[in-house]
């Protein structure tokens, strides 16, 4: 372990790092905000969660969206969201 520490660079230049890795106070402040989670435990949702429902659609509707490839359920959700946006609340 001492050899690894001795071989480490004096300064780290990482523009994508959310804190200055060369400043001990910056590192401590960043990690002080961290939360420990157990494996498999999810963190807080960043977006509103979706509601799981069971729905029946016409085969041609499902076939149409499936034919658009990977992510067809998201596109179907987007199409329904656009419908709601255009028609407003019931």
N, C-alpha and C positions, 0 to 999 in steps of 0.2 A: 504494500500500500504506500509506503514511503517513496518508493521509486515512481509510482504513478503521480504522486503529489509533486515530486521534484521535476517530473517531465511536463507538468501542466504549464501552459503559457502564463505570463505575468498579468496580461490583460486579455479580456474577451471582448471581441467586437461582433455583436449580434444585433443587427438593426430590427429584427422581428421580436426580440425579447421584450416583454411588457414592463420590464424594470431594468435598471442599470446593474448588470451582474458584477461590476467592478466596485460597487458601493455597498458595503455591508449593511448600512442602515436601510437602503433601498430594498435589498434582498429580504431583510427581516420584516419590513413593513408589508411587502408583497405576500410573503408566506404567512404572516400573522392573520390575514384575511381568509386563509384556506380552511376547508372543512374536511374532516376525515370521513370517508364512506367505506362501508364494507363491500367486498366484491359482489356485484350484482345489484347493489343498491343504487337507485337513480337519484340524481340531484333534482333541484327544483326545476319545474318546467319554464322554459324561456318564452314559449308561446302558449296561448290558451290551448288546453287539451281538446281533442276531438271527442265526439260522443259516438260510442259503438252502437249501431242499430242493425237490424236484419231487414233487408229490403228486397223486393222482387222487381226486376226490370224485364222488359221485353228482350228476347234473345237478340234481335237486330241492334238494339241499343248497346248491349254488352259486347256483341261481336264488333261493332263499330269502334268502341273505345279500346278493346283488346287489340284490334288490328293496328292501333297507333303505337304499339310496342310498350316497352318497360315504362312504368309510371302512369299507366292508363287510369288507375283509380284516382290519382291526384288530378289528372286532367278532367275526369268526370266531376270531381268535387269542384274544380274551378268553373266548369260550365254551369253547374247548379248555383254556385255562388254568384256568377254573373247574372243568371236569371233572377235571383232574389234582388240583386242590386237594381236591375232594370224595372222590376215590377213592384218593388217596395214591400212593406209589411202587409200582411193580409188584413 
